[in-house]
Amino acid sequence: MIGKPVGGEHRSKDVAGPNVVRRLYDWVLHWADTPYGLPALFVLALAEASFFPIPPDPLLIALCLGIPALSLRFAAIATFSSVVGGLVGYAIGAGAWTLFQDWFFVYVPGVSPESFASVQGLYDRYDFWAVFLAGLTPLPYKVFTISAGVFSINIGIFVVASVLSRGLRFFILAGLIYRYGDAITRFIDRYFNFLALAFGVLLVGGFLVVEVLL
């Protein structure tokens, strides 16, 4: 068994009223409490970088809290898988965009053909930093991985930016838990509702930034 849900059953009973974010968090914690936690983390990190809308951070946190001593290993797996997923997204953009573009604009919220095309302007102006910020922040990373392939961004720059940004993001999370495991666990238990709300806001906000600013 890879990990265990943080806070146990009592926390589920303490939170009144089901909501999407809470159900998502419970779903990812469910994987952490099975023998398939690591494979689930690998698949989720890979899928999120190329087509899936939900980031792997909640599952990474749950696994790290379950076994803090393995936190850095979990971060390494998430980083590697996310970069591989980014390359899958790049390949989709470079070789199969005409087959996927209609589905992409329907499936990914807040992204229109016009805003997607505007990403090319970010690459022209910022190059490395456009991919780096997308990998590090709540911006939808898949939009940048696929568009990087569509617009033929230098693959070396893309890989380096992805490794650094995804690694920084996941290792910061895992490193904090590795260093302050018990304290972080108590903090999450105490402020779960706020953290769940913040997670939802950041997730939706990333898509809104793409829609409004591009």
C-alpha positions in Angstrom: 0.0 0.0 0.0 1.4 3.3 -1.1 -0.2 5.8 1.3 -3.3 6.6 3.3 -6.0 9.3 3.2 -5.0 12.3 5.3 -7.0 12.8 8.4 -8.9 9.5 8.1 -12.7 9.1 7.9 -13.4 11.7 10.5 -12.5 14.5 8.1 -15.1 13.4 5.6 -17.8 13.6 8.2 -16.6 17.0 9.3 -17.2 18.6 5.9 -20.8 19.3 5.3 -22.3 19.4 1.8 -20.8 17.6 -1.2 -19.1 19.7 -3.8 -17.0 19.0 -6.9 -13.7 19.9 -5.4 -14.3 17.8 -2.3 -15.3 14.8 -4.5 -12.2 15.3 -6.6 -10.0 15.4 -3.5 -11.7 12.3 -2.1 -11.2 10.5 -5.4 -7.5 11.2 -5.6 -7.1 10.2 -1.9 -8.8 6.9 -2.7 -5.9 6.1 -5.1 -3.4 7.0 -2.4 -5.0 4.3 -0.2 -4.6 1.6 -2.7 -1.7 -0.4 -4.1 -2.1 1.6 -7.3 -1.2 5.0 -5.9 2.1 5.3 -7.8 0.7 4.1 -11.1 -2.2 6.5 -10.7 0.2 9.4 -10.0 2.2 8.5 -13.1 -0.9 8.2 -15.4 -2.5 11.4 -14.0 0.6 13.5 -14.3 1.1 12.2 -17.9 -2.5 12.8 -18.9 -2.8 16.2 -17.3 0.1 17.5 -19.4 -1.5 16.5 -22.7 -5.2 16.3 -22.4 -6.7 15.7 -19.0 -8.1 18.7 -17.1 -7.2 17.8 -13.5 -3.6 18.4 -12.3 -1.8 15.7 -10.3 -1.0 17.9 -7.3 -3.7 16.6 -4.9 -2.7 13.0 -5.5 1.0 13.9 -5.1 0.2 15.6 -1.8 -1.9 12.7 -0.5 0.9 10.2 -1.3 3.5 12.3 0.3 1.5 12.7 3.4 0.9 8.9 3.5 4.6 8.2 3.4 6.6 11.4 4.0 9.9 9.6 3.7 9.2 8.8 0.0 8.0 12.4 -0.8 11.0 13.2 -3.1 10.6 9.9 -4.9 6.9 10.7 -5.6 7.9 14.2 -6.8 10.5 12.7 -9.2 7.9 10.3 -10.6 5.4 13.1 -11.1 8.0 15.3 -12.8 9.2 12.6 -15.2 5.7 11.6 -16.1 4.5 15.1 -16.6 7.4 15.9 -18.9 6.7 12.7 -20.9 3.0 13.8 -21.0 4.2 17.2 -22.2 6.1 15.5 -25.1 2.9 13.6 -25.9 1.1 16.9 -26.1 3.8 18.3 -28.2 3.6 15.3 -30.6 -0.2 15.8 -30.8 0.3 19.4 -31.8 3.0 18.6 -34.3 1.5 15.6 -36.0 -2.2 15.2 -35.2 -3.6 18.6 -34.5 -6.0 18.5 -37.5 -7.6 15.4 -36.0 -7.8 16.7 -32.4 -8.4 20.5 -32.7 -12.2 20.4 -32.8 -12.4 18.1 -29.8 -9.8 20.2 -28.0 -11.7 23.4 -28.3 -14.9 21.7 -27.0 -13.3 19.8 -24.2 -10.9 22.4 -22.7 -12.9 25.2 -21.1 -12.1 28.8 -21.8 -9.9 28.1 -24.8 -11.0 29.4 -28.2 -9.2 29.1 -31.5 -8.4 32.8 -31.2 -6.9 32.6 -27.7 -5.0 29.4 -28.7 -3.5 31.2 -31.7 -2.5 34.0 -29.4 -0.2 31.6 -27.5 2.1 31.8 -30.5 2.6 35.5 -29.7 3.8 34.4 -26.2 6.3 32.0 -27.7 7.6 34.7 -30.1 8.1 37.2 -27.2 9.0 34.9 -24.3 10.1 31.6 -25.7 11.4 29.5 -22.8 9.5 31.5 -20.2 6.1 30.9 -21.7 6.5 27.1 -21.2 8.2 27.6 -17.8 5.4 29.7 -16.4 2.7 27.4 -17.7 4.5 24.4 -16.1 4.9 26.1 -12.8 1.6 28.0 -12.3 -2.1 27.0 -12.5 -2.2 28.0 -16.2 -3.4 24.9 -18.2 -0.2 23.3 -19.1 -1.7 21.2 -21.9 -2.6 24.3 -23.8 1.1 25.2 -24.0 2.4 21.7 -24.6 0.0 21.1 -27.6 0.5 24.6 -29.0 4.3 24.2 -28.7 4.0 21.3 -31.2 1.5 23.2 -33.4 3.8 26.2 -33.6 7.0 24.1 -33.9 8.7 25.5 -30.8 12.3 24.3 -30.4 12.0 20.9 -28.7 15.2 21.4 -26.6 13.9 24.6 -25.1 10.5 23.0 -24.5 12.0 20.0 -22.7 14.4 22.1 -20.5 11.6 24.5 -19.5 9.2 21.6 -18.8 11.7 19.7 -16.6 12.6 22.9 -14.6 9.1 24.1 -14.1 7.4 20.8 -13.4 10.3 19.7 -11.2 10.2 23.0 -9.2 6.5 22.8 -8.7 6.4 19.1 -7.6 9.6 19.1 -5.5 8.5 22.2 -3.6 5.3 20.5 -2.6 7.0 17.2 -1.8 9.9 18.9 0.0 7.7 20.8 2.3 5.9 17.6 3.3 9.2 15.7 3.6 10.5 18.4 6.0 7.4 19.3 7.9 5.2 16.1 7.5 3.3 16.1 10.7 2.8 19.9 10.9 1.6 20.0 7.3 -0.8 17.1 8.0 -2.4 19.0 10.9 -2.5 22.2 8.8 -4.4 20.4 6.0 -6.8 18.8 8.4 -7.6 22.2 10.1 -7.9 24.3 6.9 -9.2 21.7 4.5 -12.2 23.6 3.3 -10.2 26.7 2.6 -7.5 24.7 0.7 -10.1 22.8 -1.3 -11.7 26.1 -2.3 -8.3 27.6 -3.2 -7.5 24.6 -5.3 -10.8 25.0 -7.2 -10.2 28.8 -7.7 -6.7 28.3 -9.0 -7.8 25.5 -11.4 -10.6 27.6 -12.9 -8.6 30.7 -12.7 -5.8 29.2 -14.9 -8.3 28.6 -17.7 -9.8 32.1 -17.3 -6.4 33.7 -17.6 -5.9 32.0 -20.9 -9.3 33.1 -22.1 -9.1 36.8 -20.9 -5.4 37.7 -21.4 -4.5 35.9 -24.6 
